[in-house]
């Protein structure tokens, strides 16, 4: 019975580092249970954009710190159809979300369109239902030099 209880307790802790999206894992030291995890994801609509997110994950903690970093780059084609299918509101839309605690804390990535500069903005931030966090990070993917840039600047292009 003790073995089963131990197995049920330890298995989820061991699996926390087994994400398909994890591309890096950096220990914060010998005497801590926290690591910096680096995960990757592709924008689900603008599939030519890949983002890398770094955040602290504690293997034995109930809640992880809200600190994070993000970097997004164009890694494939970006088409006019993709741009026309994104949320153009000032608050944009959540394109990635992962849990940071057992109770209601999440790391979110939001894509926001900057119409004037034809730039995709990716904002990473932490949310908690009882009290939000001011910690955030931002990166941009400008479309300058991309074939879609000229299509977006044509006066008869529907946007």
N, C-alpha and C positions, 0 to 999 in steps of 0.2 A: 504494500500500500504506500509506503514512504517513497519507494522508487517511482511509482506511478505519479505521485504528487510532485516529486522533484522534476520528472520528465515534463509534466504539464506546465510547470512553472518556467523551466529553462528553455524549452523549445521555442516559444514565441520570441524570447530574448535573442536567441541565436539566429532566428530568421529575419530579424530587423535589418540586418546588413545584406540581405540576399535580394535586393531589388534588381529587376531587369534593367533599370535605368541608371544604376550606380556605375560610375566610371572611375571613381577615386575614393580612397578612404585614408585619411591622415590622422594618426593618433595624436592626442594633445598631451601625452606623457604617460609614463609608467604608472603613476599613482592616481590616475583619473579614469573614469568609465566613459568619458566623452571623446568622440571622434569628429573630425570634419568630414562630412560626406559630400561628394560631388556627384550630382545627378544630371542627366541630360534628358531633354524632351524636345520633340518637334511640335511646332505650332499646329494644332489640328486643322486649321483652315488655310493658313499661309504656310504650306508644307515645306517651302524653301527656306524657312527660318528654323535654326536649331539654337536652343538655349542651354546653358550650363549654369546650374545653381549650386552654390556651396552653402552648407548650413551645419550647425552643430547638432549632433545626435548623441544622446546619452543612453547607453544600453540598459541601465538600471534605474533611470529617472522616470518619474511620472509626467514631467513636462520638460521640454527642451528649450534652450534659450531662443530668443526671437531674432538673433543676429543672422544675417544671410547676405550673400552676394550673388549677382546675376550678370551674365554676359550672353548676349544673343548676336548671332551673325547669320548672314545669308549663306546657305550651304547648298542651295539648289535654285531652280527657277522660281520666280515670283511672277504670277500672271495677273492680268487685269481682272479676270474672273475671281481670283482669290481676293483681291482688294475689294471688289464689289460685294463680296459675301461676308465682310467683317462688320462688326457693330461700329458705327461711326459716331456714337454719342460721346460726350466729354468724359464719361466714366468708363467707357470701353466695356470689355467683357473679360471674365475670368477664363483663362485658357489652361491653367494647371492648378491643382490643389493637392496638398498632402497634409496628413495629420502631424501635429507637433506635440500632442499630449493625449492622455486618455480622455480628458474632458474638454471638448470644444475649442481647442486651440489649433489653428491651421496656418500653414504657409501657403499663400496664394500668389499666382502670377496673373497679372491683368494686362491685356493688350489694349492700347489706346492709339487711335489714328490721329496724327498731326497733319491736317489737310494742307495748311499753308506751306509746309516744308516737305510734304510727301514722305513722311517718316513714320515708321512703326515704333511705338514706345512700349517697352515691357517693364512693368513695375512689380517688384516682389515686395511683399509685406506680410506681417503676421497679424492674424485676427484672433480675438478671444471674445466670446459672447458677453462676458461680464465686464471686460475692460480691454480696449484695443491697445495696440502697441504702436509707438511712433517710429519704430525701427523699420527701415525700408531701404531698398536699393533699386536703381534704375539703369536701363541700357536702351540704346536706340539702334534701329536698322534703317538708315536712310536709303531711299530708292534711287538717288542720284547715280547715274551711270548704268542703271538697269534698264532694259528695253521697255519695261512698263512705265518708266518715268515719262517718256515721250507720249505714250498712249494716255496717261493721266492728264497731260497738259494740252491735249487737243480739245478745242472748244466744243465739239459736238459729242464728246465722250460722256455717256450717262454715268453719273456717280451716285 
